[in-house]
Amino acid sequence: QTMNITMQSATRALWGAVIDPATAARQALDWRLGLGNMWMALALVAVLNVLMLALLQAASPMPVMAQGGMMLTPFSYAMIITIFLFLLVYTIYHVGRMMGGQGTVEDSLTVIVLFQSISVALEAVQVLLVVISPQIASIFGLVSLAVLIRCMVNFVNVMHRFDSLGKSLATMIFAVIGTALIAGIVLTVLGIAPTGGQI
């Protein structure tokens, strides 16, 4: 019974974040759970992300975990997503600060955890849809992307107190570009090349 209540509460919270991302971000930033707990939460959602993608890979007639024409192992994908999210926390913080934002590293970490939680939930729905109809699942994937972009723009806007979705979008774009460039270097050094890793 407790598990059901927890699942229901989590579902309501995530749905609320999709409907009203700005309010959800303000509520999440008020949690103040501490950096240690939030890093653990980020690691958890990263693992769930890999799990959902593995399930999507298994259910889908087309390869999902592929890059550069080669399949990525779950471990390789886990490494990529973990490094990318870690760097994204800091790039959103620093880029936002350079643009006059007021967010902290903990704020950035909090919104990334919230963002990834929504992403995992949408991926779970997509896994179910793939079993029913791959075509519907593909359409849902595009809708999910639009929903996630809207959520993240609002999250960054609230986090940095911009009061400007345009500035928030610019921050997000520059942060993602910066993260991709740095992550590419780090992954190459680690031997997980952009053309597909052997790990």
N, CA, C and O of each residue as an XYZ file, in Angstrom:
796
protein
N       0.835     -1.202      0.000
C       0.000      0.000      0.000
C       0.873      1.257      0.000
O       0.608      2.217     -0.722
N       1.930      1.224      0.836
C       2.845      2.358      0.898
C       3.516      2.589     -0.451
O       3.711      3.726     -0.881
N       3.868      1.469     -1.116
C       4.517      1.569     -2.417
C       3.570      2.208     -3.424
O       3.986      3.025     -4.245
N       2.275      1.828     -3.360
C       1.301      2.393     -4.275
C       1.159      3.895     -4.081
O       1.089      4.659     -5.044
N       1.118      4.303     -2.818
C       1.004      5.727     -2.512
C       2.231      6.475     -3.027
O       2.124      7.573     -3.573
N       3.399      5.856     -2.842
C       4.638      6.478     -3.295
C       4.645      6.618     -4.816
O       5.013      7.664     -5.350
N       4.239      5.565     -5.500
C       4.197      5.594     -6.957
C       3.176      6.620     -7.455
O       3.430      7.348     -8.415
N       2.026      6.668     -6.795
C       0.999      7.626     -7.180
C       1.487      9.060     -6.972
O       1.270      9.933     -7.813
N       2.148      9.283     -5.837
C       2.664     10.617     -5.532
C       3.721     11.032     -6.554
O       3.738     12.169     -7.028
N       4.611     10.075     -6.887
C       5.667     10.360     -7.855
C       5.063     10.652     -9.231
O       5.504     11.561     -9.934
N       4.050      9.868     -9.601
C       3.401     10.076    -10.898
C       2.736     11.444    -10.965
O       2.846     12.153    -11.965
N       2.040     11.806     -9.880
C       1.383     13.124     -9.832
C       2.407     14.246     -9.908
O       2.195     15.249    -10.589
N       3.528     14.066     -9.196
C       4.569     15.096     -9.180
C       5.181     15.284    -10.571
O       5.403     16.412    -11.011
N       5.450     14.175    -11.255
C       6.041     14.251    -12.590
C       5.056     14.821    -13.603
O       5.436     15.602    -14.475
N       3.797     14.432    -13.486
C       2.770     14.979    -14.386
C       2.615     16.474    -14.136
O       2.447     17.253    -15.074
N       2.671     16.867    -12.872
C       2.596     18.293    -12.529
C       3.757     19.067    -13.123
O       3.604     20.216    -13.539
N       4.933     18.424    -13.159
C       6.113     19.073    -13.725
C       5.973     19.264    -15.231
O       6.455     20.256    -15.778
N       5.323     18.329    -15.899
C       5.096     18.434    -17.339
C       4.090     19.547    -17.638
O       4.265     20.317    -18.582
N       3.033     19.622    -16.818
C       1.972     20.614    -17.018
C       2.449     22.020    -16.652
O       2.203     22.978    -17.385
N       3.131     22.132    -15.513
C       3.580     23.442    -15.021
C       5.027     23.339    -14.551
O       5.286     23.296    -13.348
N       5.980     23.299    -15.499
C       7.385     23.091    -15.145
C       7.980     24.176    -14.244
O       8.838     23.882    -13.411
N       7.538     25.412    -14.399
C       8.089     26.501    -13.580
C       7.768     26.287    -12.109
O       8.645     26.415    -11.255
N       6.517     25.961    -11.809
C       6.113     25.707    -10.421
C       6.834     24.484     -9.863
O       7.273     24.487     -8.713
N       6.954     23.448    -10.671
C       7.644     22.232    -10.241
C       9.099     22.536     -9.899
O       9.632     22.010     -8.922
N       9.736     23.379    -10.697
C      11.128     23.745    -10.449
C      11.262     24.513     -9.133
O      12.186     24.268     -8.358
N      10.335     25.442     -8.887
C      10.386     26.209     -7.630
C      10.232     25.292     -6.427
O      10.932     25.445     -5.427
N       9.309     24.338     -6.528
C       9.095     23.398     -5.432
C      10.328     22.527     -5.207
O      10.732     22.292     -4.068
N      10.921     22.050     -6.302
C      12.114     21.194     -6.195
C      13.282     21.958     -5.584
O      14.028     21.409     -4.773
N      13.444     23.223     -5.968
C      14.550     24.027     -5.443
C      14.367     24.333     -3.959
O      15.333     24.649     -3.263
N      13.140     24.241     -3.481
C      12.872     24.475     -2.061
C      13.195     23.264     -1.197
O      13.235     23.369      0.029
N      13.426     22.111     -1.830
C      13.721     20.902     -1.064
C      15.009     21.038     -0.268
O      15.065     20.662      0.903
N      16.043     21.574     -0.905
C      17.352     21.739     -0.257
C      17.808     20.444      0.422
O      18.043     20.411      1.630
N      17.926     19.391     -0.369
C      18.309     18.090      0.174
C      19.813     17.926      0.364
O      20.259     16.949      0.965
N      20.592     18.873     -0.142
C      22.047     18.790      0.007
C      22.722     18.193     -1.210
O      22.142     17.363     -1.910
N      23.951     18.620     -1.458
C      24.672     18.157     -2.651
C      24.865     16.641     -2.670
O      24.694     15.996     -3.704
N      25.224     16.079     -1.505
C      25.465     14.633     -1.447
C      24.261     13.825     -1.879
O      24.378     12.918     -2.702
N      23.101     14.152     -1.327
C      21.873     13.435     -1.671
C      21.486     13.639     -3.136
O      21.010     12.717     -3.798
N      21.697     14.860     -3.633
C      21.313     15.139     -5.015
C      22.242     14.431     -6.008
O      21.790     14.000     -7.069
N      23.535     14.307     -5.676
C      24.445     13.558     -6.558
C      24.029     12.093     -6.602
O      24.089     11.458     -7.655
N      23.603     11.552     -5.448
C      23.122     10.166     -5.414
C      21.856     10.018     -6.258
O      21.675      9.025     -6.962
N      20.983     11.030     -6.172
C      19.757     11.009     -6.967
C      20.079     11.057     -8.458
O      19.432     10.387     -9.263
N      21.087     11.859     -8.821
C      21.488     11.958    -10.226
C      22.024     10.618    -10.727
O      21.720     10.198    -11.844
N      22.825      9.950     -9.891
C      23.353      8.637    -10.267
C      22.211      7.640    -10.473
O      22.243      6.824    -11.394
N      21.197      7.719     -9.595
C      20.057      6.808     -9.694
C      19.278      7.029    -10.990
O      18.959      6.071    -11.694
N      18.969      8.293    -11.308
C      18.196      8.546    -12.530
C      19.015      8.230    -13.779
O      18.456      7.881    -14.818
N      20.346      8.353    -13.677
C      21.204      7.983    -14.810
C      21.110      6.478    -15.069
O      21.014      6.041    -16.215
N      21.137      5.691    -13.987
C      21.013      4.235    -14.108
C      19.639      3.860    -14.664
O      19.526      2.986    -15.523
N      18.599      4.531    -14.167
C      17.238      4.270    -14.658
C      17.113      4.636    -16.130
O      16.412      3.966    -16.889
N      17.802      5.708    -16.530
C      17.799      6.124    -17.928
C      18.373      5.027    -18.813
O      17.816      4.705    -19.863
N      19.489      4.459    -18.380
C      20.132      3.376    -19.138
C      19.220      2.152    -19.173
O      19.101      1.495    -20.208
N      18.572      1.843    -18.042
C      17.669      0.698    -17.973
C      16.498      0.863    -18.938
O      16.143     -0.063    -19.667
N      15.905      2.061    -18.931
C      14.771      2.320    -19.824
C      15.188      2.218    -21.289
O      14.449      1.682    -22.114
N      16.375      2.734    -21.607
C      16.843      2.678    -22.990
C      17.144      1.241    -23.406
O      16.929      0.863    -24.557
N      17.645      0.439    -22.454
C      17.909     -0.972    -22.745
C      16.593     -1.706    -23.024
O      16.518     -2.547    -23.919
N      15.554     -1.372    -22.240
C      14.241     -1.979    -22.459
C      13.661     -1.534    -23.804
O      13.047     -2.319    -24.527
N      13.872     -0.247    -24.119
C      13.396      0.283    -25.397
C      14.118     -0.406    -26.546
O      13.522     -0.704    -27.581
N      15.415     -0.656    -26.348
C      16.217     -1.360    -27.349
C      15.675     -2.771    -27.570
O      15.566     -3.242    -28.703
N      15.340     -3.432    -26.465
C      14.857     -4.809    -26.555
C      13.475     -4.889    -27.214
O      13.174     -5.836    -27.941
N      12.647     -3.880    -26.947
C      11.271     -3.901    -27.466
C      11.155     -3.343    -28.877
O      10.218     -3.668    -29.606
N      12.122     -2.491    -29.260
C      12.021     -1.809    -30.546
C      12.585     -2.646    -31.684
O      13.592     -3.332    -31.513
N      11.934     -2.590    -32.854
C      12.450     -3.313    -34.023
C      13.697     -2.656    -34.603
O      14.445     -3.281    -35.354
N      13.920     -1.368    -34.243
C      15.081     -0.630    -34.721
C      16.052     -0.400    -33.567
O      15.612     -0.212    -32.433
N      17.393     -0.410    -33.829
C      18.364     -0.165    -32.773
C      18.191      1.216    -32.158
O      17.971      2.202    -32.861
N      18.294      1.271    -30.829
C      18.190      2.543    -30.114
C      19.550      2.965    -29.579
O      20.005      4.084    -29.814
N      20.201      2.041    -28.846
C      21.501      2.363    -28.282
C      22.598      2.165    -29.327
O      23.450      1.285    -29.198
N      22.558      2.994    -30.353
C      23.560      2.927    -31.400
C      24.147      4.302    -31.624
O      23.475      5.317    -31.448
N      25.415      4.324    -32.017
C      26.075      5.599    -32.258
C      27.099      5.393    -33.363
O      27.936      4.494    -33.283
N      27.031      6.218    -34.385
C      27.981      6.089    -35.479
C      27.872      4.754    -36.193
O      28.850      4.244    -36.739
N      26.648      4.186    -36.182
C      26.459      2.914    -36.875
C      26.870      1.700    -36.072
O      26.775      0.575    -36.563
N      27.332      1.908    -34.825
C      27.753      0.793    -33.991
C      26.900      0.751    -32.738
O      26.446      1.785    -32.249
N      26.682     -0.463    -32.215
C      25.890     -0.611    -31.002
C      26.723     -0.205    -29.787
O      27.916     -0.496    -29.708
N      26.077      0.463    -28.860
C      26.724      0.796    -27.596
C      26.303     -0.222    -26.549
O      25.129     -0.585    -26.475
N      27.239     -0.683    -25.749
C      26.880     -1.579    -24.661
C      26.229     -0.745    -23.563
O      26.438      0.467    -23.506
N      25.438     -1.379    -22.685
C      24.833     -0.639    -21.575
C      25.879      0.084    -20.724
O      25.637      1.194    -20.251
N      27.050     -0.551    -20.529
C      28.089      0.089    -19.718
C      28.618      1.345    -20.403
O      28.830      2.368    -19.752
N      28.830      1.268    -21.716
C      29.295      2.434    -22.466
C      28.286      3.567    -22.384
O      28.644      4.725    -22.168
N      27.009      3.210    -22.562
C      25.967      4.239    -22.510
C      25.878      4.838    -21.111
O      25.677      6.043    -20.960
N      26.027      3.993    -20.081
C      25.990      4.473    -18.701
C      27.123      5.467    -18.456
O      26.925      6.495    -17.809
N      28.304      5.155    -18.973
C      29.449      6.056    -18.837
C      29.178      7.379    -19.536
O      29.456      8.446    -18.990
N      28.634      7.305    -20.744
C      28.359      8.515    -21.531
C      27.337      9.403    -20.831
O      27.558     10.605    -20.678
N      26.212      8.812    -20.402
C      25.144      9.602    -19.789
C      25.593     10.185    -18.452
O      25.238     11.316    -18.120
N      26.374      9.419    -17.678
C      26.845      9.906    -16.374
C      27.795     11.088    -16.536
O      27.659     12.104    -15.855
N      28.757     10.944    -17.445
C      29.711     12.027    -17.686
C      29.001     13.256    -18.238
O      29.283     14.381    -17.826
N      28.074     13.036    -19.181
C      27.354     14.154    -19.785
C      26.542     14.914    -18.736
O      26.573     16.144    -18.701
N      25.811     14.184    -17.878
C      24.987     14.835    -16.863
C      25.841     15.577    -15.835
O      25.499     16.681    -15.413
N      26.950     14.963    -15.440
C      27.861     15.606    -14.483
C      28.362     16.945    -15.034
O      28.360     17.961    -14.339
N      28.790     16.919    -16.296
C      29.289     18.143    -16.919
C      28.166     19.154    -17.143
O      28.379     20.358    -17.005
N      26.975     18.672    -17.488
C      25.851     19.562    -17.753
C      25.464     20.363    -16.510
O      25.086     21.530    -16.609
N      25.561     19.733    -15.350
C      25.271     20.434    -14.090
C      26.134     21.686    -13.972
O      25.646     22.761    -13.622
N      27.425     21.532    -14.269
C      28.357     22.653    -14.110
C      28.287     23.657    -15.261
O      28.463     24.856    -15.046
N      28.033     23.177    -16.478
C      27.965     24.129    -17.594
C      26.711     25.002    -17.492
O      26.765     26.197    -17.787
N      25.591     24.421    -17.081
C      24.376     25.227    -16.904
C      24.587     26.256    -15.796
O      24.125     27.393    -15.894
N      25.280     25.847    -14.756
C      25.587     26.769    -13.655
C      26.477     27.917    -14.135
O      26.154     29.087    -13.931
N      27.608     27.571    -14.777
C      28.576     28.598    -15.174
C      28.065     29.489    -16.303
O      28.222     30.709    -16.246
N      27.451     28.888    -17.333
C      26.927     29.683    -18.444
C      25.836     30.628    -17.948
O      25.797     31.800    -18.320
N      24.956     30.103    -17.108
C      23.892     30.933    -16.545
C      24.439     32.084    -15.730
O      23.933     33.203    -15.806
N      25.467     31.815    -14.954
C      26.105     32.862    -14.146
C      26.705     33.946    -15.040
O      26.600     35.137    -14.747
N      27.330     33.516    -16.128
C      27.934     34.482    -17.050
C      26.879     35.361    -17.710
O      27.165     36.476    -18.146
N      25.647     34.839    -17.778
C      24.557     35.601    -18.387
C      23.718     36.346    -17.354
O      22.625     36.831    -17.645
N      24.260     36.423    -16.141
C      23.597     37.194    -15.099
C      22.690     36.392    -14.189
O      21.942     36.966    -13.397
N      22.746     35.060    -14.294
C      21.899     34.214    -13.456
C      22.366     34.167    -12.015
O      23.489     34.561    -11.699
N      21.482     33.673    -11.131
C      21.777     33.641     -9.702
C      21.770     32.234     -9.119
O      21.893     32.068     -7.905
N      21.626     31.222     -9.966
C      21.554     29.845     -9.485
C      22.868     29.347     -8.912
O      23.935     29.880     -9.216
N      22.780     28.314     -8.075
C      23.955     27.683     -7.488
C      24.181     26.315     -8.131
O      23.360     25.852     -8.922
N      25.294     25.674     -7.788
C      25.557     24.332     -8.305
C      24.471     23.369     -7.821
O      24.022     22.506     -8.576
N      24.050     23.516     -6.564
C      22.997     22.649     -6.035
C      21.677     22.874     -6.783
O      20.933     21.927     -7.037
N      21.397     24.121     -7.129
C      20.195     24.415     -7.919
C      20.259     23.715     -9.271
O      19.286     23.105     -9.715
N      21.411     23.811     -9.913
C      21.599     23.192    -11.224
C      21.438     21.678    -11.132
O      20.789     21.054    -11.971
N      22.039     21.107    -10.103
C      21.944     19.657     -9.880
C      20.487     19.240     -9.656
O      20.044     18.209    -10.162
N      19.758     20.044     -8.902
C      18.357     19.739     -8.596
C      17.499     19.726     -9.860
O      16.701     18.809    -10.058
N      17.659     20.734    -10.713
C      16.825     20.790    -11.920
C      17.209     19.692    -12.910
O      16.357     19.198    -13.649
N      18.493     19.306    -12.928
C      18.902     18.213    -13.815
C      18.295     16.891    -13.342
O      17.860     16.080    -14.159
N      18.266     16.671    -12.023
C      17.646     15.459    -11.469
C      16.152     15.436    -11.808
O      15.617     14.403    -12.209
N      15.487     16.581    -11.645
C      14.064     16.670    -11.973
C      13.837     16.408    -13.464
O      12.921     15.677    -13.842
N      14.673     17.008    -14.297
C      14.589     16.831    -15.745
C      14.764     15.362    -16.126
O      14.000     14.826    -16.928
N      15.777     14.718    -15.545
C      16.040     13.314    -15.864
C      14.936     12.398    -15.360
O      14.643     11.375    -15.980
N      14.325     12.759    -14.241
C      13.212     11.961    -13.710
C      12.046     11.984    -14.696
O      11.423     10.953    -14.951
N      11.755     13.155    -15.245
C      10.686     13.276    -16.242
C      11.058     12.481    -17.496
O      10.217     11.796    -18.080
N      12.324     12.581    -17.901
C      12.804     11.870    -19.087
C      12.642     10.360    -18.931
O      12.201      9.679    -19.856
N      13.003      9.839    -17.753
C      12.871      8.397    -17.491
C      11.405      7.979    -17.533
O      11.073      6.926    -18.076
N      10.523      8.810    -16.957
C       9.087      8.495    -16.956
C       8.535      8.450    -18.379
O       7.750      7.564    -18.716
N       8.945      9.405    -19.212
C       8.484      9.430    -20.602
C       9.034      8.234    -21.385
O       8.352      7.675    -22.244
N      10.276      7.851    -21.077
C      10.865      6.681    -21.745
C      10.113      5.415    -21.355
O       9.935      4.520    -22.181
N       9.670      5.336    -20.096
C       8.912      4.167    -19.636
C       7.602      4.049    -20.418
O       7.206      2.952    -20.813
N       6.931      5.186    -20.639
C       5.699      5.187    -21.423
C       5.994      4.754    -22.862
O       5.229      4.005    -23.469
N       7.121      5.241    -23.393
C       7.486      4.903    -24.771
C       7.772      3.409    -24.921
O       7.455      2.816    -25.952
N       8.369      2.801    -23.896
C       8.624      1.355    -23.921
C       7.304      0.596    -24.059
O       7.202     -0.354    -24.835
N       6.296      1.027    -23.297
C       4.980      0.378    -23.374
C       4.345      0.574    -24.744
O       3.719     -0.338    -25.285
N       4.510      1.772    -25.301
C       3.920      2.074    -26.604
C       4.592      1.292    -27.734
O       3.936      0.928    -28.709
N       5.889      1.036    -27.608
C       6.603      0.281    -28.639
C       5.999     -1.110    -28.796
O       5.890     -1.631    -29.905
N       5.607     -1.704    -27.667
C       4.998     -3.035    -27.695
C       3.664     -2.991    -28.431
O       3.309     -3.931    -29.142
N       2.923     -1.889    -28.255
C       1.617     -1.734    -28.897
C       1.766     -1.348    -30.366
O       1.188     -1.976    -31.253
N       2.565     -0.284    -30.604
C       2.762      0.210    -31.969
C       4.037      1.038    -32.058
O       4.121      2.111    -31.459
N       5.036      0.549    -32.804
C       6.290      1.307    -32.965
C       6.060      2.687    -33.572
O       6.777      3.635    -33.251
N       5.063      2.802    -34.449
C       4.784      4.088    -35.082
C       4.287      5.108    -34.060
O       4.730      6.257    -34.043
N       3.360      4.669    -33.212
C       2.852      5.556    -32.156
C       3.975      5.913    -31.198
O       4.064      7.049    -30.731
N       4.836      4.939    -30.904
C       5.958      5.179    -30.000
C       6.909      6.226    -30.579
O       7.452      7.050    -29.842
N       7.111      6.193    -31.894
C       7.987      7.172    -32.550
C       7.409      8.583    -32.442
O       8.128      9.543    -32.167
N       6.099      8.690    -32.664
C       5.438      9.989    -32.543
C       5.519     10.486    -31.104
O       5.779     11.663    -30.854
N       5.293      9.575    -30.164
C       5.376      9.932    -28.747
C       6.785     10.405    -28.387
O       6.957     11.300    -27.560
N       7.804      9.784    -29.028
C       9.187     10.186    -28.788
C       9.433     11.633    -29.185
O      10.134     12.363    -28.486
N       8.853     12.049    -30.315
C       8.997     13.440    -30.774
C       8.267     14.399    -29.832
O       8.771     15.475    -29.510
N       7.074     13.992    -29.396
C       6.314     14.814    -28.451
C       7.085     14.930    -27.132
O       7.140     15.998    -26.523
N       7.671     13.820    -26.709
C       8.454     13.811    -25.467
C       9.625     14.781    -25.553
O       9.927     15.485    -24.589
N      10.283     14.818    -26.706
C      11.417     15.723    -26.891
C      10.977     17.173    -26.719
O      11.649     17.961    -26.055
N       9.844     17.514    -27.324
C       9.319     18.879    -27.201
C       8.966     19.198    -25.748
O       9.228     20.299    -25.264
N       8.371     18.222    -25.061
C       8.002     18.404    -23.648
C       9.248     18.618    -22.798
O       9.269     19.489    -21.928
N      10.287     17.822    -23.049
C      11.525     17.919    -22.268
C      12.229     19.259    -22.492
O      12.756     19.853    -21.552
N      12.235     19.727    -23.739
C      12.855     21.026    -24.027
C      12.111     22.135    -23.297
O      12.723     23.014    -22.690
N      10.771     22.085    -23.362
C       9.950     23.088    -22.654
C      10.219     23.058    -21.153
O      10.366     24.103    -20.519
N      10.282     21.862    -20.594
C      10.549     21.718    -19.163
C      11.902     22.318    -18.791
O      12.016     23.086    -17.836
N      12.932     21.949    -19.567
C      14.279     22.383    -19.212
C      14.446     23.891    -19.336
O      15.121     24.508    -18.512
N      13.840     24.489    -20.354
C      13.910     25.943    -20.517
C      13.288     26.634    -19.303
O      13.831     27.611    -18.787
N      12.150     26.117    -18.858
C      11.490     26.687    -17.680
C      12.293     26.437    -16.409
O      12.377     27.306    -15.541
N      12.884     25.246    -16.301
C      13.694     24.926    -15.119
C      14.873     25.891    -14.987
O      15.127     26.431    -13.911
N      15.589     26.100    -16.098
C      16.758     26.993    -16.081
C      16.331     28.430    -15.800
O      17.026     29.170    -15.104
N      15.195     28.810    -16.344
C      14.683     30.159    -16.131
C      14.409     30.415    -14.642
O      14.761     31.468    -14.110
N      13.782     29.447    -13.986
C      13.488     29.563    -12.550
C      14.769     29.489    -11.735
O      14.976     30.282    -10.816
N      15.627     28.534    -12.073
C      16.868     28.322    -11.332
C      17.751     29.563    -11.299
O      18.280     29.929    -10.250
N      17.908     30.213    -12.459
C      18.784     31.388    -12.542
C      18.036     32.716    -12.340
O      18.630     33.793    -12.395
N      16.710     32.612    -12.103
C      15.880     33.809    -11.876
C      16.021     34.815    -13.022
O      16.152     36.019    -12.803
N      15.991     34.290    -14.243
C      16.153     35.140    -15.424
C      14.910     35.987    -15.704
O      15.010     37.155    -16.081
N      13.736     35.374    -15.510
C      12.483     35.993    -15.933
C      12.507     36.247    -17.438
O      11.950     37.231    -17.923
N      13.163     35.344    -18.167
C      13.277     35.452    -19.622
C      13.524     34.070    -20.204
O      14.617     33.519    -20.065
N      12.507     33.506    -20.858
C      12.662     32.179    -21.446
C      13.691     32.186    -22.579
O      14.349     31.176    -22.831
N      13.828     33.341    -23.268
C      14.821     33.457    -24.333
C      16.231     33.319    -23.793
O      17.055     32.603    -24.362
N      16.509     34.010    -22.685
C      17.835     33.923    -22.066
C      18.075     32.513    -21.516
O      19.191     31.996    -21.558
N      17.010     31.909    -21.002
C      17.107     30.547    -20.493
C      17.430     29.567    -21.618
O      18.263     28.675    -21.454
N      16.764     29.737    -22.765
C      17.011     28.878    -23.924
C      18.449     29.033    -24.415
O      19.107     28.047    -24.747
N      18.930     30.274    -24.459
C      20.309     30.536    -24.889
C      21.297     29.866    -23.936
O      22.288     29.276    -24.365
N      21.013     29.965    -22.640
C      21.874     29.326    -21.631
C      21.921     27.827    -21.858
O      22.990     27.217    -21.822
N      20.755     27.237    -22.092
C      20.668     25.798    -22.289
C      21.427     25.361    -23.539
O      22.140     24.358    -23.518
N      21.274     26.118    -24.631
C      21.955     25.773    -25.883
C      23.471     25.823    -25.721
O      24.177     24.890    -26.104
N      23.968     26.929    -25.145
C      25.414     27.062    -24.940
C      25.942     26.006    -23.970
O      27.044     25.487    -24.150
N      25.152     25.690    -22.943
C      25.568     24.689    -21.961
C      25.661     23.307    -22.596
O      26.603     22.560    -22.331
N      24.685     22.967    -23.434
C      24.680     21.645    -24.087
C      25.850     21.538    -25.073
O      26.516     20.505    -25.146
N      26.095     22.619    -25.832
C      27.225     22.618    -26.777
C      28.546     22.458    -26.021
O      29.401     21.660    -26.405
N      28.696     23.227    -24.946
C      29.917     23.140    -24.138
C      30.085     21.766    -23.526
O      31.185     21.213    -23.509
N      28.992     21.218    -23.025
C      29.034     19.894    -22.411
C      29.414     18.832    -23.439
O      30.218     17.944    -23.156
N      28.831     18.930    -24.634
C      29.122     17.952    -25.685
C      30.597     17.987    -26.080
O      31.216     16.943    -26.287
N      31.155     19.192    -26.184
C      32.569     19.328    -26.566
C      33.487     18.738    -25.491
O      34.412     17.986    -25.798
N      33.219     19.090    -24.228
C      34.059     18.586    -23.135
C      33.880     17.077    -22.976
O      34.849     16.341    -22.795
N      32.612     16.626    -23.045
C      32.337     15.190    -22.895
C      33.026     14.395    -24.008
O      33.536     13.300    -23.769
N      33.040     14.952    -25.227
C      33.708     14.274    -26.343
C      35.184     14.042    -26.063
O      35.726     12.976    -26.356
N      35.829     15.059    -25.490
C      37.249     14.946    -25.149
C      37.452     13.908    -24.056
O      38.330     13.050    -24.158
N      36.628     13.990    -22.997
C      36.753     13.062    -21.869
C      36.512     11.621    -22.319
O      37.258     10.719    -21.939
N      35.474     11.403    -23.127
C      35.148     10.051    -23.582
C      36.223      9.479    -24.501
O      36.494      8.278    -24.483
N      36.831     10.350    -25.301
C      37.919      9.907    -26.171
C      39.120      9.471    -25.337
O      39.749      8.451    -25.618
N      39.429     10.257    -24.309
C      40.527      9.914    -23.397
C      40.263      8.576    -22.692
O      41.179      7.783    -22.472
N      38.986      8.346    -22.341
C      38.609      7.118    -21.651
C      38.493      5.917    -22.602
O      38.331      4.778    -22.164
N      38.581      6.198    -23.919
C      38.520      5.112    -24.879
C      37.133      4.800    -25.397
O      36.928      3.813    -26.104
N      36.162      5.666    -25.034
C      34.818      5.495    -25.570
C      34.676      6.519    -26.691
O      34.163      7.618    -26.484
N      35.135      6.141    -27.870
C      35.202      7.070    -28.991
C      33.822      7.447    -29.490
O      32.877      6.671    -29.344
N      33.691      8.646    -30.086
C      32.399      9.074    -30.631
C      31.818      8.135    -31.668
O      30.607      8.132    -31.888
N      32.672      7.325    -32.321
C      32.193      6.411    -33.359
C      31.711      5.095    -32.785
O      31.357      4.182    -33.531
N      31.696      4.990    -31.445
C      31.202      3.757    -30.824
C      32.275      3.128    -29.998
O      33.369      2.880    -30.505
N      32.008      2.855    -28.722
C      33.022      2.339    -27.823
C      33.082      0.822    -27.821
O      32.159      0.135    -28.259
N      34.192      0.329    -27.317
C      34.367     -1.117    -27.213
C      34.178     -1.572    -25.774
O      34.319     -2.760    -25.484
N      33.860     -0.643    -24.859
C      33.738     -1.010    -23.450
C      32.405     -1.722    -23.214
O      32.106     -2.115    -22.087
